C-alpha cells in the first residue's frame, strides 16, 4: 500500500512538473505570437507607405 502511494505521489509530481513546463512554454509562445503580430503590423504599414510613394511617383511620370 505504501509503495503504491509513493508511486502515485511520484506520478503526480511528474504530472505537475510537466504542467509547469507546458504552462511556461505556452506563456513564451503567447509572447512570441504577440511580438510577431506587432512586427507584422509594422511591416504592413511600411509596405502601405512604400505603395503610396510608388503610386505617387507613377502619377508624376510622363505618359508615353
N, C-alpha and C positions, 0 to 999 in steps of 0.2 A: 504494500500500500504506500509506504513512504517513498519507495523507488518510483512508483507511478506518479506520485505527487511531485517529486523532484523533476521528473521528466516533463511533466505538464508545465511546471514552472519554467523550465528551460525553454520550452517551445513558446510559451507566452512571451518571454523575454526576447526571443529571436523575432517573433512577430512584431513586437513593439519597436525593436531596433530597425527592422525593415520599414515599418510605418514611418518612423522618424526620418530615415534616409529618403524615402519616397516623398515625404512632405517637403523636405529641404530641396530635393530635385525639382519638385513641382513649383516651388517658390522661385527657384532660379529660372525655370522655363517661362514662368509668367513675366518675370523681369526682362528676359530676353525678348519675348514677344512684344512687350511694351516698347522696348528700345528699337526693335526692328520696325514697328508701326510708326514710331516717330521719325525714323530715318526715311522710311517710305514716303511719309508726308512731306518731309523736307525736300527729298529728291523730286517728288511730283511737282512741288512749287517751282523748283529750278527748271524743270522741263517746260512747264507752262510759261515761265518768264522767257526762256530761250525761244519757244514757239512764237510768242508775241513779238519778240525782237526780229525774228526771221520774217514774220508776216509784214512787219513794218518796213523792213529793208526791201522786201519783194515789191511792196507797193510803190517804193521810190525808184525802182528800176525802170528805165525807159522801155516802152513796149516795142517789140521788134516787128 
